Amino acid sequence: MVEGYWGTMVALKGTDIEHVSFDKALGQLKTVPQNRYDEAAVLFG
């Protein structure tokens, strides 16, 4: 049973699963670089 983790979510950091606060996870806009979109387009069309 998990207790005391209100206002958090789980996140994968490398190979570790950690609890992070919503503020830390969602507090800023995270963008994907254009080269990653280009790589995905090659794989998925």
N, CA, C and O atoms as a Maestro MAE file, in Angstrom:
{
 s_m_m2io_version
 :::
 2.0.0
}

f_m_ct {
 s_m_title
 :::
 protein
 m_atom[180] {
  # First column is atom index #
  i_m_mmod_type
  r_m_x_coord
  r_m_y_coord
  r_m_z_coord
  i_m_residue_number
  s_m_chain_name
  s_m_pdb_residue_name
  s_m_pdb_atom_name
  i_m_atomic_number
  :::
  1 25 0.842 -1.190 0.000 1 A "MET " " N  " 7
  2 3 0.000 0.000 0.000 1 A "MET " " CA " 6
  3 2 0.881 1.245 0.000 1 A "MET " " C  " 6
  4 15 1.802 1.359 0.810 1 A "MET " " O  " 8
  5 25 0.602 2.167 -0.899 2 A "VAL " " N  " 7
  6 3 1.390 3.389 -1.006 2 A "VAL " " CA " 6
  7 2 0.666 4.487 -0.248 2 A "VAL " " C  " 6
  8 15 -0.516 4.742 -0.477 2 A "VAL " " O  " 8
  9 25 1.381 5.128 0.646 3 A "GLU " " N  " 7
  10 3 0.790 6.219 1.417 3 A "GLU " " CA " 6
  11 2 1.683 7.445 1.325 3 A "GLU " " C  " 6
  12 15 2.902 7.331 1.203 3 A "GLU " " O  " 8
  13 25 1.069 8.610 1.385 4 A "GLY " " N  " 7
  14 3 1.836 9.839 1.417 4 A "GLY " " CA " 6
  15 2 2.296 10.345 0.070 4 A "GLY " " C  " 6
  16 15 3.192 11.186 0.004 4 A "GLY " " O  " 8
  17 25 1.708 9.858 -1.003 5 A "TYR " " N  " 7
  18 3 2.142 10.274 -2.324 5 A "TYR " " CA " 6
  19 2 1.093 11.090 -3.057 5 A "TYR " " C  " 6
  20 15 1.079 11.101 -4.288 5 A "TYR " " O  " 8
  21 25 0.206 11.780 -2.328 6 A "TRP " " N  " 7
  22 3 -0.783 12.646 -2.965 6 A "TRP " " CA " 6
  23 2 -0.073 13.771 -3.687 6 A "TRP " " C  " 6
  24 15 0.909 14.316 -3.182 6 A "TRP " " O  " 8
  25 25 -0.567 14.124 -4.873 7 A "GLY " " N  " 7
  26 3 0.028 15.213 -5.646 7 A "GLY " " CA " 6
  27 2 1.289 14.815 -6.374 7 A "GLY " " C  " 6
  28 15 2.068 15.672 -6.792 7 A "GLY " " O  " 8
  29 25 1.497 13.507 -6.531 8 A "THR " " N  " 7
  30 3 2.672 13.036 -7.254 8 A "THR " " CA " 6
  31 2 2.246 12.068 -8.347 8 A "THR " " C  " 6
  32 15 1.103 11.614 -8.390 8 A "THR " " O  " 8
  33 25 3.175 11.769 -9.212 9 A "MET " " N  " 7
  34 3 2.977 10.762 -10.250 9 A "MET " " CA " 6
  35 2 4.262 9.962 -10.365 9 A "MET " " C  " 6
  36 15 5.306 10.380 -9.863 9 A "MET " " O  " 8
  37 25 4.189 8.832 -11.013 10 A "VAL " " N  " 7
  38 3 5.410 8.053 -11.215 10 A "VAL " " CA " 6
  39 2 6.040 8.447 -12.540 10 A "VAL " " C  " 6
  40 15 5.353 8.796 -13.500 10 A "VAL " " O  " 8
  41 25 7.353 8.382 -12.565 11 A "ALA " " N  " 7
  42 3 8.104 8.732 -13.771 11 A "ALA " " CA " 6
  43 2 9.261 7.756 -13.917 11 A "ALA " " C  " 6
  44 15 9.804 7.260 -12.929 11 A "ALA " " O  " 8
  45 25 9.624 7.494 -15.148 12 A "LEU " " N  " 7
  46 3 10.757 6.640 -15.445 12 A "LEU " " CA " 6
  47 2 11.967 7.526 -15.696 12 A "LEU " " C  " 6
  48 15 11.970 8.348 -16.613 12 A "LEU " " O  " 8
  49 25 12.999 7.350 -14.869 13 A "LYS " " N  " 7
  50 3 14.263 8.072 -15.028 13 A "LYS " " CA " 6
  51 2 15.342 7.033 -15.265 13 A "LYS " " C  " 6
  52 15 15.803 6.371 -14.334 13 A "LYS " " O  " 8
  53 25 15.737 6.899 -16.519 14 A "GLY " " N  " 7
  54 3 16.673 5.826 -16.856 14 A "GLY " " CA " 6
  55 2 15.965 4.498 -16.672 14 A "GLY " " C  " 6
  56 15 14.994 4.206 -17.370 14 A "GLY " " O  " 8
  57 25 16.448 3.685 -15.728 15 A "THR " " N  " 7
  58 3 15.793 2.414 -15.426 15 A "THR " " CA " 6
  59 2 15.097 2.429 -14.071 15 A "THR " " C  " 6
  60 15 14.618 1.394 -13.609 15 A "THR " " O  " 8
  61 25 15.038 3.597 -13.429 16 A "ASP " " N  " 7
  62 3 14.406 3.723 -12.116 16 A "ASP " " CA " 6
  63 2 13.016 4.317 -12.237 16 A "ASP " " C  " 6
  64 15 12.781 5.214 -13.046 16 A "ASP " " O  " 8
  65 25 12.102 3.813 -11.433 17 A "ILE " " N  " 7
  66 3 10.763 4.375 -11.341 17 A "ILE " " CA " 6
  67 2 10.725 5.212 -10.075 17 A "ILE " " C  " 6
  68 15 11.017 4.712 -8.989 17 A "ILE " " O  " 8
  69 25 10.365 6.492 -10.208 18 A "GLU " " N  " 7
  70 3 10.385 7.424 -9.091 18 A "GLU " " CA " 6
  71 2 9.068 8.167 -8.996 18 A "GLU " " C  " 6
  72 15 8.338 8.290 -9.979 18 A "GLU " " O  " 8
  73 25 8.771 8.659 -7.804 19 A "HIS " " N  " 7
  74 3 7.637 9.557 -7.613 19 A "HIS " " CA " 6
  75 2 8.138 10.976 -7.819 19 A "HIS " " C  " 6
  76 15 9.167 11.352 -7.257 19 A "HIS " " O  " 8
  77 25 7.434 11.771 -8.611 20 A "VAL " " N  " 7
  78 3 7.769 13.179 -8.806 20 A "VAL " " CA " 6
  79 2 6.521 14.009 -8.578 20 A "VAL " " C  " 6
  80 15 5.407 13.546 -8.823 20 A "VAL " " O  " 8
  81 25 6.705 15.229 -8.111 21 A "SER " " N  " 7
  82 3 5.571 16.109 -7.881 21 A "SER " " CA " 6
  83 2 4.993 16.563 -9.217 21 A "SER " " C  " 6
  84 15 5.702 16.627 -10.221 21 A "SER " " O  " 8
  85 25 3.699 16.878 -9.219 22 A "PHE " " N  " 7
  86 3 3.074 17.390 -10.432 22 A "PHE " " CA " 6
  87 2 3.765 18.667 -10.886 22 A "PHE " " C  " 6
  88 15 3.935 18.890 -12.085 22 A "PHE " " O  " 8
  89 25 4.166 19.514 -9.927 23 A "ASP " " N  " 7
  90 3 4.848 20.760 -10.290 23 A "ASP " " CA " 6
  91 2 6.126 20.476 -11.070 23 A "ASP " " C  " 6
  92 15 6.398 21.129 -12.078 23 A "ASP " " O  " 8
  93 25 6.898 19.518 -10.615 24 A "LYS " " N  " 7
  94 3 8.147 19.197 -11.298 24 A "LYS " " CA " 6
  95 2 7.871 18.565 -12.663 24 A "LYS " " C  " 6
  96 15 8.565 18.855 -13.637 24 A "LYS " " O  " 8
  97 25 6.864 17.706 -12.729 25 A "ALA " " N  " 7
  98 3 6.576 17.004 -13.981 25 A "ALA " " CA " 6
  99 2 5.884 17.895 -15.000 25 A "ALA " " C  " 6
  100 15 6.131 17.768 -16.200 25 A "ALA " " O  " 8
  101 25 5.019 18.796 -14.540 26 A "LEU " " N  " 7
  102 3 4.173 19.560 -15.450 26 A "LEU " " CA " 6
  103 2 4.416 21.053 -15.406 26 A "LEU " " C  " 6
  104 15 3.712 21.805 -16.080 26 A "LEU " " O  " 8
  105 25 5.384 21.505 -14.639 27 A "GLY " " N  " 7
  106 3 5.578 22.923 -14.387 27 A "GLY " " CA " 6
  107 2 6.089 23.742 -15.556 27 A "GLY " " C  " 6
  108 15 5.993 24.969 -15.535 27 A "GLY " " O  " 8
  109 25 6.624 23.098 -16.565 28 A "GLN " " N  " 7
  110 3 7.151 23.857 -17.701 28 A "GLN " " CA " 6
  111 2 6.833 23.122 -18.992 28 A "GLN " " C  " 6
  112 15 6.635 21.907 -18.996 28 A "GLN " " O  " 8
  113 25 6.787 23.847 -20.054 29 A "LEU " " N  " 7
  114 3 6.527 23.274 -21.358 29 A "LEU " " CA " 6
  115 2 7.724 22.447 -21.806 29 A "LEU " " C  " 6
  116 15 8.856 22.930 -21.805 29 A "LEU " " O  " 8
  117 25 7.471 21.219 -22.181 30 A "LYS " " N  " 7
  118 3 8.528 20.354 -22.685 30 A "LYS " " CA " 6
  119 2 8.277 20.149 -24.177 30 A "LYS " " C  " 6
  120 15 7.170 19.800 -24.587 30 A "LYS " " O  " 8
  121 25 9.293 20.364 -24.965 31 A "THR " " N  " 7
  122 3 9.144 20.266 -26.413 31 A "THR " " CA " 6
  123 2 9.991 19.121 -26.953 31 A "THR " " C  " 6
  124 15 10.927 18.656 -26.302 31 A "THR " " O  " 8
  125 25 9.648 18.685 -28.136 32 A "VAL " " N  " 7
  126 3 10.392 17.639 -28.822 32 A "VAL " " CA " 6
  127 2 11.158 18.308 -29.958 32 A "VAL " " C  " 6
  128 15 10.558 19.006 -30.774 32 A "VAL " " O  " 8
  129 25 12.476 18.106 -30.024 33 A "PRO " " N  " 7
  130 3 13.264 18.712 -31.094 33 A "PRO " " CA " 6
  131 2 12.810 18.207 -32.470 33 A "PRO " " C  " 6
  132 15 12.376 17.063 -32.601 33 A "PRO " " O  " 8
  133 25 12.910 19.041 -33.464 34 A "GLN " " N  " 7
  134 3 12.476 18.704 -34.815 34 A "GLN " " CA " 6
  135 2 13.145 17.446 -35.338 34 A "GLN " " C  " 6
  136 15 12.510 16.665 -36.046 34 A "GLN " " O  " 8
  137 25 14.422 17.229 -35.004 35 A "ASN " " N  " 7
  138 3 15.109 16.036 -35.511 35 A "ASN " " CA " 6
  139 2 14.468 14.746 -35.003 35 A "ASN " " C  " 6
  140 15 14.541 13.722 -35.682 35 A "ASN " " O  " 8
  141 25 13.844 14.772 -33.831 36 A "ARG " " N  " 7
  142 3 13.143 13.577 -33.335 36 A "ARG " " CA " 6
  143 2 11.894 13.293 -34.164 36 A "ARG " " C  " 6
  144 15 11.587 12.137 -34.455 36 A "ARG " " O  " 8
  145 25 11.169 14.356 -34.547 37 A "TYR " " N  " 7
  146 3 10.021 14.183 -35.437 37 A "TYR " " CA " 6
  147 2 10.467 13.614 -36.783 37 A "TYR " " C  " 6
  148 15 9.810 12.739 -37.346 37 A "TYR " " O  " 8
  149 25 11.578 14.115 -37.286 38 A "ASP " " N  " 7
  150 3 12.105 13.631 -38.564 38 A "ASP " " CA " 6
  151 2 12.477 12.142 -38.483 38 A "ASP " " C  " 6
  152 15 12.220 11.383 -39.418 38 A "ASP " " O  " 8
  153 25 13.083 11.732 -37.361 39 A "GLU " " N  " 7
  154 3 13.426 10.324 -37.173 39 A "GLU " " CA " 6
  155 2 12.167 9.464 -37.142 39 A "GLU " " C  " 6
  156 15 12.128 8.397 -37.754 39 A "GLU " " O  " 8
  157 25 11.147 9.921 -36.438 40 A "ALA " " N  " 7
  158 3 9.887 9.167 -36.339 40 A "ALA " " CA " 6
  159 2 9.214 9.065 -37.694 40 A "ALA " " C  " 6
  160 15 8.624 8.032 -38.012 40 A "ALA " " O  " 8
  161 25 9.291 10.115 -38.495 41 A "ALA " " N  " 7
  162 3 8.667 10.101 -39.814 41 A "ALA " " CA " 6
  163 2 9.289 9.025 -40.709 41 A "ALA " " C  " 6
  164 15 8.599 8.399 -41.513 41 A "ALA " " O  " 8
  165 25 10.587 8.821 -40.561 42 A "VAL " " N  " 7
  166 3 11.265 7.780 -41.343 42 A "VAL " " CA " 6
  167 2 10.741 6.401 -40.933 42 A "VAL " " C  " 6
  168 15 10.542 5.530 -41.780 42 A "VAL " " O  " 8
  169 25 10.522 6.212 -39.641 43 A "LEU " " N  " 7
  170 3 10.088 4.912 -39.142 43 A "LEU " " CA " 6
  171 2 8.586 4.645 -39.347 43 A "LEU " " C  " 6
  172 15 8.180 3.524 -39.651 43 A "LEU " " O  " 8
  173 25 7.776 5.693 -39.174 44 A "PHE " " N  " 7
  174 3 6.325 5.490 -39.150 44 A "PHE " " CA " 6
  175 2 5.579 6.166 -40.287 44 A "PHE " " C  " 6
  176 15 4.375 5.962 -40.440 44 A "PHE " " O  " 8
  177 25 6.255 6.950 -41.071 45 A "GLY " " N  " 7
  178 3 5.619 7.588 -42.223 45 A "GLY " " CA " 6
  179 2 4.891 8.857 -41.963 45 A "GLY " " C  " 6
  180 15 4.332 9.448 -42.886 45 A "GLY " " O  " 8
  :::
 }
 m_bond[179] {
  # First column is bond index #
  i_m_from
  i_m_to
  i_m_order
  :::
  1 1 2 1
  2 2 3 1
  3 3 4 2
  4 3 5 1
  5 5 6 1
  6 6 7 1
  7 7 8 2
  8 7 9 1
  9 9 10 1
  10 10 11 1
  11 11 12 2
  12 11 13 1
  13 13 14 1
  14 14 15 1
  15 15 16 2
  16 15 17 1
  17 17 18 1
  18 18 19 1
  19 19 20 2
  20 19 21 1
  21 21 22 1
  22 22 23 1
  23 23 24 2
  24 23 25 1
  25 25 26 1
  26 26 27 1
  27 27 28 2
  28 27 29 1
  29 29 30 1
  30 30 31 1
  31 31 32 2
  32 31 33 1
  33 33 34 1
  34 34 35 1
  35 35 36 2
  36 35 37 1
  37 37 38 1
  38 38 39 1
  39 39 40 2
  40 39 41 1
  41 41 42 1
  42 42 43 1
  43 43 44 2
  44 43 45 1
  45 45 46 1
  46 46 47 1
  47 47 48 2
  48 47 49 1
  49 49 50 1
  50 50 51 1
  51 51 52 2
  52 51 53 1
  53 53 54 1
  54 54 55 1
  55 55 56 2
  56 55 57 1
  57 57 58 1
  58 58 59 1
  59 59 60 2
  60 59 61 1
  61 61 62 1
  62 62 63 1
  63 63 64 2
  64 63 65 1
  65 65 66 1
  66 66 67 1
  67 67 68 2
  68 67 69 1
  69 69 70 1
  70 70 71 1
  71 71 72 2
  72 71 73 1
  73 73 74 1
  74 74 75 1
  75 75 76 2
  76 75 77 1
  77 77 78 1
  78 78 79 1
  79 79 80 2
  80 79 81 1
  81 81 82 1
  82 82 83 1
  83 83 84 2
  84 83 85 1
  85 85 86 1
  86 86 87 1
  87 87 88 2
  88 87 89 1
  89 89 90 1
  90 90 91 1
  91 91 92 2
  92 91 93 1
  93 93 94 1
  94 94 95 1
  95 95 96 2
  96 95 97 1
  97 97 98 1
  98 98 99 1
  99 99 100 2
  100 99 101 1
  101 101 102 1
  102 102 103 1
  103 103 104 2
  104 103 105 1
  105 105 106 1
  106 106 107 1
  107 107 108 2
  108 107 109 1
  109 109 110 1
  110 110 111 1
  111 111 112 2
  112 111 113 1
  113 113 114 1
  114 114 115 1
  115 115 116 2
  116 115 117 1
  117 117 118 1
  118 118 119 1
  119 119 120 2
  120 119 121 1
  121 121 122 1
  122 122 123 1
  123 123 124 2
  124 123 125 1
  125 125 126 1
  126 126 127 1
  127 127 128 2
  128 127 129 1
  129 129 130 1
  130 130 131 1
  131 131 132 2
  132 131 133 1
  133 133 134 1
  134 134 135 1
  135 135 136 2
  136 135 137 1
  137 137 138 1
  138 138 139 1
  139 139 140 2
  140 139 141 1
  141 141 142 1
  142 142 143 1
  143 143 144 2
  144 143 145 1
  145 145 146 1
  146 146 147 1
  147 147 148 2
  148 147 149 1
  149 149 150 1
  150 150 151 1
  151 151 152 2
  152 151 153 1
  153 153 154 1
  154 154 155 1
  155 155 156 2
  156 155 157 1
  157 157 158 1
  158 158 159 1
  159 159 160 2
  160 159 161 1
  161 161 162 1
  162 162 163 1
  163 163 164 2
  164 163 165 1
  165 165 166 1
  166 166 167 1
  167 167 168 2
  168 167 169 1
  169 169 170 1
  170 170 171 1
  171 171 172 2
  172 171 173 1
  173 173 174 1
  174 174 175 1
  175 175 176 2
  176 175 177 1
  177 177 178 1
  178 178 179 1
  179 179 180 2
  :::
 }
}
